[in-house]
Amino acid sequence: MAVPKKKVSRRRGRTRRAGNFVLSLPGIVECPQCHKMKLAHRVCKSCGYYDGKQVVAVEADAE
């Protein structure tokens, strides 16, 4: 069984672990109902639709 001969320093260990830490952008897609940008697989904040059905009642903003 392989056993490390010396203790791995904090810098070396943390540097090795930091190579796997990758941030990814959230999946932003266009809403098929109102054509505004929304997060994928979530209810649209502006119209309240998800998967072609209205899930949340959203009040119209007075503009």
PyMOL Python script that loads the backbone (N, CA, C, O; Angstrom):
from pymol import cmd

cmd.read_pdbstr("""\
ATOM      1  N   MET A   1       0.841  -1.176   0.000  1.00  0.00           N
ATOM      2  CA  MET A   1       0.000   0.000   0.000  1.00  0.00           C
ATOM      3  C   MET A   1       0.885   1.238   0.000  1.00  0.00           C
ATOM      4  O   MET A   1       1.828   1.328   0.786  1.00  0.00           O
ATOM      5  N   ALA A   2       0.586   2.194  -0.878  1.00  0.00           N
ATOM      6  CA  ALA A   2       1.390   3.404  -0.983  1.00  0.00           C
ATOM      7  C   ALA A   2       1.059   4.355   0.157  1.00  0.00           C
ATOM      8  O   ALA A   2      -0.108   4.647   0.422  1.00  0.00           O
ATOM      9  N   VAL A   3       2.104   4.834   0.827  1.00  0.00           N
ATOM     10  CA  VAL A   3       1.953   5.765   1.929  1.00  0.00           C
ATOM     11  C   VAL A   3       2.849   6.969   1.656  1.00  0.00           C
ATOM     12  O   VAL A   3       4.011   6.789   1.292  1.00  0.00           O
ATOM     13  N   PRO A   4       2.338   8.207   1.823  1.00  0.00           N
ATOM     14  CA  PRO A   4       3.187   9.376   1.599  1.00  0.00           C
ATOM     15  C   PRO A   4       4.373   9.384   2.555  1.00  0.00           C
ATOM     16  O   PRO A   4       4.236   9.081   3.740  1.00  0.00           O
ATOM     17  N   LYS A   5       5.545   9.737   2.017  1.00  0.00           N
ATOM     18  CA  LYS A   5       6.748   9.756   2.838  1.00  0.00           C
ATOM     19  C   LYS A   5       6.802  11.002   3.716  1.00  0.00           C
ATOM     20  O   LYS A   5       7.284  10.946   4.847  1.00  0.00           O
ATOM     21  N   LYS A   6       6.309  12.126   3.199  1.00  0.00           N
ATOM     22  CA  LYS A   6       6.332  13.378   3.957  1.00  0.00           C
ATOM     23  C   LYS A   6       4.935  14.002   3.960  1.00  0.00           C
ATOM     24  O   LYS A   6       4.078  13.670   3.142  1.00  0.00           O
ATOM     25  N   LYS A   7       4.744  14.909   4.899  1.00  0.00           N
ATOM     26  CA  LYS A   7       3.477  15.647   4.984  1.00  0.00           C
ATOM     27  C   LYS A   7       3.382  16.623   3.808  1.00  0.00           C
ATOM     28  O   LYS A   7       4.356  17.291   3.460  1.00  0.00           O
ATOM     29  N   VAL A   8       2.197  16.692   3.207  1.00  0.00           N
ATOM     30  CA  VAL A   8       1.974  17.635   2.114  1.00  0.00           C
ATOM     31  C   VAL A   8       1.670  18.997   2.717  1.00  0.00           C
ATOM     32  O   VAL A   8       0.813  19.116   3.592  1.00  0.00           O
ATOM     33  N   SER A   9       2.376  20.029   2.247  1.00  0.00           N
ATOM     34  CA  SER A   9       2.188  21.373   2.791  1.00  0.00           C
ATOM     35  C   SER A   9       0.794  21.902   2.452  1.00  0.00           C
ATOM     36  O   SER A   9       0.142  21.413   1.530  1.00  0.00           O
ATOM     37  N   ARG A  10       0.349  22.903   3.206  1.00  0.00           N
ATOM     38  CA  ARG A  10      -0.966  23.495   2.972  1.00  0.00           C
ATOM     39  C   ARG A  10      -1.047  24.083   1.573  1.00  0.00           C
ATOM     40  O   ARG A  10      -2.053  23.918   0.883  1.00  0.00           O
ATOM     41  N   ARG A  11      -0.006  24.757   1.158  1.00  0.00           N
ATOM     42  CA  ARG A  11      -0.006  25.393  -0.156  1.00  0.00           C
ATOM     43  C   ARG A  11      -0.160  24.359  -1.274  1.00  0.00           C
ATOM     44  O   ARG A  11      -0.962  24.548  -2.188  1.00  0.00           O
ATOM     45  N   ARG A  12       0.588  23.298  -1.204  1.00  0.00           N
ATOM     46  CA  ARG A  12       0.536  22.276  -2.263  1.00  0.00           C
ATOM     47  C   ARG A  12      -0.839  21.592  -2.290  1.00  0.00           C
ATOM     48  O   ARG A  12      -1.403  21.376  -3.362  1.00  0.00           O
ATOM     49  N   GLY A  13      -1.367  21.257  -1.124  1.00  0.00           N
ATOM     50  CA  GLY A  13      -2.667  20.589  -1.062  1.00  0.00           C
ATOM     51  C   GLY A  13      -3.800  21.487  -1.535  1.00  0.00           C
ATOM     52  O   GLY A  13      -4.671  21.052  -2.287  1.00  0.00           O
ATOM     53  N   ARG A  14      -3.786  22.749  -1.090  1.00  0.00           N
ATOM     54  CA  ARG A  14      -4.839  23.682  -1.487  1.00  0.00           C
ATOM     55  C   ARG A  14      -4.739  24.043  -2.961  1.00  0.00           C
ATOM     56  O   ARG A  14      -5.760  24.242  -3.619  1.00  0.00           O
ATOM     57  N   THR A  15      -3.525  24.130  -3.484  1.00  0.00           N
ATOM     58  CA  THR A  15      -3.349  24.415  -4.909  1.00  0.00           C
ATOM     59  C   THR A  15      -3.907  23.274  -5.745  1.00  0.00           C
ATOM     60  O   THR A  15      -4.541  23.515  -6.772  1.00  0.00           O
ATOM     61  N   ARG A  16      -3.681  22.037  -5.321  1.00  0.00           N
ATOM     62  CA  ARG A  16      -4.198  20.885  -6.041  1.00  0.00           C
ATOM     63  C   ARG A  16      -5.728  20.872  -6.025  1.00  0.00           C
ATOM     64  O   ARG A  16      -6.358  20.590  -7.045  1.00  0.00           O
ATOM     65  N   ARG A  17      -6.320  21.174  -4.876  1.00  0.00           N
ATOM     66  CA  ARG A  17      -7.774  21.183  -4.771  1.00  0.00           C
ATOM     67  C   ARG A  17      -8.404  22.336  -5.532  1.00  0.00           C
ATOM     68  O   ARG A  17      -9.518  22.207  -6.038  1.00  0.00           O
ATOM     69  N   ALA A  18      -7.705  23.463  -5.618  1.00  0.00           N
ATOM     70  CA  ALA A  18      -8.252  24.649  -6.278  1.00  0.00           C
ATOM     71  C   ALA A  18      -8.408  24.441  -7.780  1.00  0.00           C
ATOM     72  O   ALA A  18      -9.197  25.144  -8.411  1.00  0.00           O
ATOM     73  N   GLY A  19      -7.683  23.502  -8.366  1.00  0.00           N
ATOM     74  CA  GLY A  19      -7.783  23.248  -9.802  1.00  0.00           C
ATOM     75  C   GLY A  19      -9.123  22.689 -10.210  1.00  0.00           C
ATOM     76  O   GLY A  19      -9.500  22.806 -11.376  1.00  0.00           O
ATOM     77  N   ASN A  20      -9.865  22.082  -9.288  1.00  0.00           N
ATOM     78  CA  ASN A  20     -11.163  21.492  -9.595  1.00  0.00           C
ATOM     79  C   ASN A  20     -12.309  22.460  -9.380  1.00  0.00           C
ATOM     80  O   ASN A  20     -13.446  22.165  -9.748  1.00  0.00           O
ATOM     81  N   PHE A  21     -12.024  23.628  -8.780  1.00  0.00           N
ATOM     82  CA  PHE A  21     -13.068  24.597  -8.461  1.00  0.00           C
ATOM     83  C   PHE A  21     -13.327  25.467  -9.676  1.00  0.00           C
ATOM     84  O   PHE A  21     -12.530  26.351  -9.989  1.00  0.00           O
ATOM     85  N   VAL A  22     -14.450  25.220 -10.374  1.00  0.00           N
ATOM     86  CA  VAL A  22     -14.778  25.971 -11.577  1.00  0.00           C
ATOM     87  C   VAL A  22     -16.195  26.498 -11.432  1.00  0.00           C
ATOM     88  O   VAL A  22     -17.119  25.737 -11.143  1.00  0.00           O
ATOM     89  N   LEU A  23     -16.370  27.799 -11.634  1.00  0.00           N
ATOM     90  CA  LEU A  23     -17.698  28.386 -11.608  1.00  0.00           C
ATOM     91  C   LEU A  23     -18.270  28.369 -13.014  1.00  0.00           C
ATOM     92  O   LEU A  23     -17.557  28.638 -13.980  1.00  0.00           O
ATOM     93  N   SER A  24     -19.542  28.056 -13.133  1.00  0.00           N
ATOM     94  CA  SER A  24     -20.170  28.043 -14.438  1.00  0.00           C
ATOM     95  C   SER A  24     -21.300  29.079 -14.465  1.00  0.00           C
ATOM     96  O   SER A  24     -21.865  29.421 -13.426  1.00  0.00           O
ATOM     97  N   LEU A  25     -21.613  29.563 -15.645  1.00  0.00           N
ATOM     98  CA  LEU A  25     -22.675  30.538 -15.795  1.00  0.00           C
ATOM     99  C   LEU A  25     -24.031  29.848 -15.665  1.00  0.00           C
ATOM    100  O   LEU A  25     -24.178  28.700 -16.083  1.00  0.00           O
ATOM    101  N   PRO A  26     -25.025  30.533 -15.089  1.00  0.00           N
ATOM    102  CA  PRO A  26     -26.342  29.922 -14.997  1.00  0.00           C
ATOM    103  C   PRO A  26     -26.976  29.804 -16.372  1.00  0.00           C
ATOM    104  O   PRO A  26     -26.707  30.616 -17.258  1.00  0.00           O
ATOM    105  N   GLY A  27     -27.822  28.789 -16.552  1.00  0.00           N
ATOM    106  CA  GLY A  27     -28.490  28.582 -17.832  1.00  0.00           C
ATOM    107  C   GLY A  27     -29.594  29.602 -18.020  1.00  0.00           C
ATOM    108  O   GLY A  27     -30.664  29.470 -17.425  1.00  0.00           O
ATOM    109  N   ILE A  28     -29.354  30.620 -18.842  1.00  0.00           N
ATOM    110  CA  ILE A  28     -30.346  31.653 -19.094  1.00  0.00           C
ATOM    111  C   ILE A  28     -30.917  31.433 -20.495  1.00  0.00           C
ATOM    112  O   ILE A  28     -30.175  31.359 -21.475  1.00  0.00           O
ATOM    113  N   VAL A  29     -32.241  31.331 -20.574  1.00  0.00           N
ATOM    114  CA  VAL A  29     -32.920  31.082 -21.848  1.00  0.00           C
ATOM    115  C   VAL A  29     -34.044  32.097 -22.031  1.00  0.00           C
ATOM    116  O   VAL A  29     -34.411  32.808 -21.095  1.00  0.00           O
ATOM    117  N   GLU A  30     -34.581  32.154 -23.234  1.00  0.00           N
ATOM    118  CA  GLU A  30     -35.681  33.060 -23.537  1.00  0.00           C
ATOM    119  C   GLU A  30     -37.007  32.386 -23.211  1.00  0.00           C
ATOM    120  O   GLU A  30     -37.218  31.221 -23.549  1.00  0.00           O
ATOM    121  N   CYS A  31     -37.893  33.119 -22.558  1.00  0.00           N
ATOM    122  CA  CYS A  31     -39.220  32.601 -22.221  1.00  0.00           C
ATOM    123  C   CYS A  31     -40.036  32.486 -23.504  1.00  0.00           C
ATOM    124  O   CYS A  31     -40.099  33.453 -24.265  1.00  0.00           O
ATOM    125  N   PRO A  32     -40.666  31.335 -23.775  1.00  0.00           N
ATOM    126  CA  PRO A  32     -41.454  31.197 -25.003  1.00  0.00           C
ATOM    127  C   PRO A  32     -42.744  32.020 -24.997  1.00  0.00           C
ATOM    128  O   PRO A  32     -43.309  32.274 -26.061  1.00  0.00           O
ATOM    129  N   GLN A  33     -43.221  32.441 -23.826  1.00  0.00           N
ATOM    130  CA  GLN A  33     -44.469  33.209 -23.745  1.00  0.00           C
ATOM    131  C   GLN A  33     -44.220  34.709 -23.934  1.00  0.00           C
ATOM    132  O   GLN A  33     -44.805  35.327 -24.824  1.00  0.00           O
ATOM    133  N   CYS A  34     -43.353  35.297 -23.097  1.00  0.00           N
ATOM    134  CA  CYS A  34     -43.161  36.749 -23.112  1.00  0.00           C
ATOM    135  C   CYS A  34     -41.849  37.163 -23.770  1.00  0.00           C
ATOM    136  O   CYS A  34     -41.607  38.354 -23.966  1.00  0.00           O
ATOM    137  N   HIS A  35     -40.999  36.194 -24.113  1.00  0.00           N
ATOM    138  CA  HIS A  35     -39.722  36.419 -24.802  1.00  0.00           C
ATOM    139  C   HIS A  35     -38.737  37.256 -23.992  1.00  0.00           C
ATOM    140  O   HIS A  35     -37.910  37.966 -24.565  1.00  0.00           O
ATOM    141  N   LYS A  36     -38.817  37.179 -22.671  1.00  0.00           N
ATOM    142  CA  LYS A  36     -37.817  37.799 -21.804  1.00  0.00           C
ATOM    143  C   LYS A  36     -36.883  36.709 -21.305  1.00  0.00           C
ATOM    144  O   LYS A  36     -37.237  35.530 -21.325  1.00  0.00           O
ATOM    145  N   MET A  37     -35.693  37.095 -20.857  1.00  0.00           N
ATOM    146  CA  MET A  37     -34.715  36.129 -20.393  1.00  0.00           C
ATOM    147  C   MET A  37     -35.097  35.626 -18.997  1.00  0.00           C
ATOM    148  O   MET A  37     -35.517  36.401 -18.138  1.00  0.00           O
ATOM    149  N   LYS A  38     -34.942  34.303 -18.787  1.00  0.00           N
ATOM    150  CA  LYS A  38     -35.248  33.687 -17.497  1.00  0.00           C
ATOM    151  C   LYS A  38     -34.274  32.547 -17.251  1.00  0.00           C
ATOM    152  O   LYS A  38     -33.587  32.107 -18.173  1.00  0.00           O
ATOM    153  N   LEU A  39     -34.208  32.065 -16.021  1.00  0.00           N
ATOM    154  CA  LEU A  39     -33.376  30.915 -15.698  1.00  0.00           C
ATOM    155  C   LEU A  39     -34.059  29.651 -16.223  1.00  0.00           C
ATOM    156  O   LEU A  39     -35.280  29.518 -16.148  1.00  0.00           O
ATOM    157  N   ALA A  40     -33.267  28.737 -16.747  1.00  0.00           N
ATOM    158  CA  ALA A  40     -33.805  27.508 -17.312  1.00  0.00           C
ATOM    159  C   ALA A  40     -34.443  26.637 -16.224  1.00  0.00           C
ATOM    160  O   ALA A  40     -33.963  26.599 -15.091  1.00  0.00           O
ATOM    161  N   HIS A  41     -35.510  25.950 -16.572  1.00  0.00           N
ATOM    162  CA  HIS A  41     -36.229  25.022 -15.684  1.00  0.00           C
ATOM    163  C   HIS A  41     -36.802  25.719 -14.458  1.00  0.00           C
ATOM    164  O   HIS A  41     -36.886  25.124 -13.384  1.00  0.00           O
ATOM    165  N   ARG A  42     -37.195  26.983 -14.618  1.00  0.00           N
ATOM    166  CA  ARG A  42     -37.821  27.731 -13.534  1.00  0.00           C
ATOM    167  C   ARG A  42     -38.971  28.555 -14.090  1.00  0.00           C
ATOM    168  O   ARG A  42     -39.036  28.814 -15.292  1.00  0.00           O
ATOM    169  N   VAL A  43     -39.876  28.964 -13.212  1.00  0.00           N
ATOM    170  CA  VAL A  43     -41.017  29.780 -13.618  1.00  0.00           C
ATOM    171  C   VAL A  43     -40.512  31.156 -14.033  1.00  0.00           C
ATOM    172  O   VAL A  43     -39.616  31.709 -13.395  1.00  0.00           O
ATOM    173  N   CYS A  44     -41.084  31.710 -15.098  1.00  0.00           N
ATOM    174  CA  CYS A  44     -40.712  33.041 -15.575  1.00  0.00           C
ATOM    175  C   CYS A  44     -41.214  34.077 -14.574  1.00  0.00           C
ATOM    176  O   CYS A  44     -42.373  34.029 -14.162  1.00  0.00           O
ATOM    177  N   LYS A  45     -40.349  35.015 -14.179  1.00  0.00           N
ATOM    178  CA  LYS A  45     -40.726  36.025 -13.198  1.00  0.00           C
ATOM    179  C   LYS A  45     -41.671  37.066 -13.777  1.00  0.00           C
ATOM    180  O   LYS A  45     -42.472  37.652 -13.048  1.00  0.00           O
ATOM    181  N   SER A  46     -41.586  37.299 -15.072  1.00  0.00           N
ATOM    182  CA  SER A  46     -42.385  38.373 -15.649  1.00  0.00           C
ATOM    183  C   SER A  46     -43.797  37.920 -16.029  1.00  0.00           C
ATOM    184  O   SER A  46     -44.738  38.700 -15.884  1.00  0.00           O
ATOM    185  N   CYS A  47     -43.975  36.686 -16.511  1.00  0.00           N
ATOM    186  CA  CYS A  47     -45.316  36.257 -16.932  1.00  0.00           C
ATOM    187  C   CYS A  47     -45.895  35.132 -16.068  1.00  0.00           C
ATOM    188  O   CYS A  47     -47.110  34.934 -16.079  1.00  0.00           O
ATOM    189  N   GLY A  48     -45.071  34.389 -15.322  1.00  0.00           N
ATOM    190  CA  GLY A  48     -45.570  33.335 -14.441  1.00  0.00           C
ATOM    191  C   GLY A  48     -45.819  32.008 -15.126  1.00  0.00           C
ATOM    192  O   GLY A  48     -46.459  31.135 -14.541  1.00  0.00           O
ATOM    193  N   TYR A  49     -45.333  31.823 -16.354  1.00  0.00           N
ATOM    194  CA  TYR A  49     -45.550  30.578 -17.099  1.00  0.00           C
ATOM    195  C   TYR A  49     -44.381  29.615 -16.909  1.00  0.00           C
ATOM    196  O   TYR A  49     -43.234  30.028 -16.743  1.00  0.00           O
ATOM    197  N   TYR A  50     -44.700  28.328 -16.937  1.00  0.00           N
ATOM    198  CA  TYR A  50     -43.688  27.265 -16.943  1.00  0.00           C
ATOM    199  C   TYR A  50     -44.247  26.104 -17.739  1.00  0.00           C
ATOM    200  O   TYR A  50     -45.346  25.627 -17.455  1.00  0.00           O
ATOM    201  N   ASP A  51     -43.510  25.648 -18.724  1.00  0.00           N
ATOM    202  CA  ASP A  51     -43.892  24.514 -19.564  1.00  0.00           C
ATOM    203  C   ASP A  51     -45.235  24.749 -20.261  1.00  0.00           C
ATOM    204  O   ASP A  51     -46.037  23.826 -20.402  1.00  0.00           O
ATOM    205  N   GLY A  52     -45.472  25.988 -20.695  1.00  0.00           N
ATOM    206  CA  GLY A  52     -46.689  26.314 -21.434  1.00  0.00           C
ATOM    207  C   GLY A  52     -47.929  26.494 -20.580  1.00  0.00           C
ATOM    208  O   GLY A  52     -49.017  26.700 -21.119  1.00  0.00           O
ATOM    209  N   LYS A  53     -47.797  26.422 -19.263  1.00  0.00           N
ATOM    210  CA  LYS A  53     -48.941  26.584 -18.373  1.00  0.00           C
ATOM    211  C   LYS A  53     -48.665  27.713 -17.399  1.00  0.00           C
ATOM    212  O   LYS A  53     -47.529  27.896 -16.962  1.00  0.00           O
ATOM    213  N   GLN A  54     -49.713  28.483 -17.050  1.00  0.00           N
ATOM    214  CA  GLN A  54     -49.529  29.531 -16.070  1.00  0.00           C
ATOM    215  C   GLN A  54     -49.551  28.915 -14.681  1.00  0.00           C
ATOM    216  O   GLN A  54     -50.542  28.313 -14.265  1.00  0.00           O
ATOM    217  N   VAL A  55     -48.448  29.075 -13.978  1.00  0.00           N
ATOM    218  CA  VAL A  55     -48.277  28.455 -12.667  1.00  0.00           C
ATOM    219  C   VAL A  55     -48.470  29.474 -11.567  1.00  0.00           C
ATOM    220  O   VAL A  55     -49.047  29.169 -10.523  1.00  0.00           O
ATOM    221  N   VAL A  56     -47.986  30.689 -11.798  1.00  0.00           N
ATOM    222  CA  VAL A  56     -48.058  31.750 -10.790  1.00  0.00           C
ATOM    223  C   VAL A  56     -48.812  32.926 -11.387  1.00  0.00           C
ATOM    224  O   VAL A  56     -48.543  33.345 -12.513  1.00  0.00           O
ATOM    225  N   ALA A  57     -49.760  33.455 -10.620  1.00  0.00           N
ATOM    226  CA  ALA A  57     -50.478  34.641 -11.075  1.00  0.00           C
ATOM    227  C   ALA A  57     -49.590  35.858 -10.846  1.00  0.00           C
ATOM    228  O   ALA A  57     -49.182  36.126  -9.716  1.00  0.00           O
ATOM    229  N   VAL A  58     -49.289  36.595 -11.916  1.00  0.00           N
ATOM    230  CA  VAL A  58     -48.422  37.775 -11.811  1.00  0.00           C
ATOM    231  C   VAL A  58     -49.257  39.000 -12.149  1.00  0.00           C
ATOM    232  O   VAL A  58     -49.957  39.033 -13.161  1.00  0.00           O
ATOM    233  N   GLU A  59     -49.170  40.022 -11.271  1.00  0.00           N
ATOM    234  CA  GLU A  59     -49.905  41.266 -11.511  1.00  0.00           C
ATOM    235  C   GLU A  59     -49.184  42.068 -12.589  1.00  0.00           C
ATOM    236  O   GLU A  59     -47.954  42.069 -12.644  1.00  0.00           O
ATOM    237  N   ALA A  60     -49.940  42.747 -13.441  1.00  0.00           N
ATOM    238  CA  ALA A  60     -49.346  43.583 -14.485  1.00  0.00           C
ATOM    239  C   ALA A  60     -48.776  44.839 -13.857  1.00  0.00           C
ATOM    240  O   ALA A  60     -49.430  45.489 -13.040  1.00  0.00           O
ATOM    241  N   ASP A  61     -47.543  45.181 -14.245  1.00  0.00           N
ATOM    242  CA  ASP A  61     -46.901  46.397 -13.721  1.00  0.00           C
ATOM    243  C   ASP A  61     -47.466  47.612 -14.436  1.00  0.00           C
ATOM    244  O   ASP A  61     -47.642  47.593 -15.655  1.00  0.00           O
ATOM    245  N   ALA A  62     -47.751  48.663 -13.689  1.00  0.00           N
ATOM    246  CA  ALA A  62     -48.216  49.907 -14.279  1.00  0.00           C
ATOM    247  C   ALA A  62     -47.024  50.685 -14.792  1.00  0.00           C
ATOM    248  O   ALA A  62     -46.195  51.162 -14.017  1.00  0.00           O
ATOM    249  N   GLU A  63     -46.945  50.806 -16.099  1.00  0.00           N
ATOM    250  CA  GLU A  63     -45.797  51.503 -16.704  1.00  0.00           C
ATOM    251  C   GLU A  63     -46.218  52.822 -17.294  1.00  0.00           C
ATOM    252  O   GLU A  63     -45.388  53.545 -17.845  1.00  0.00           O
TER     253      GLU A  63
END
""", "prot")
cmd.dss("prot")
cmd.show_as("cartoon", "prot")
cmd.util.cbc("prot")
cmd.orient("prot")
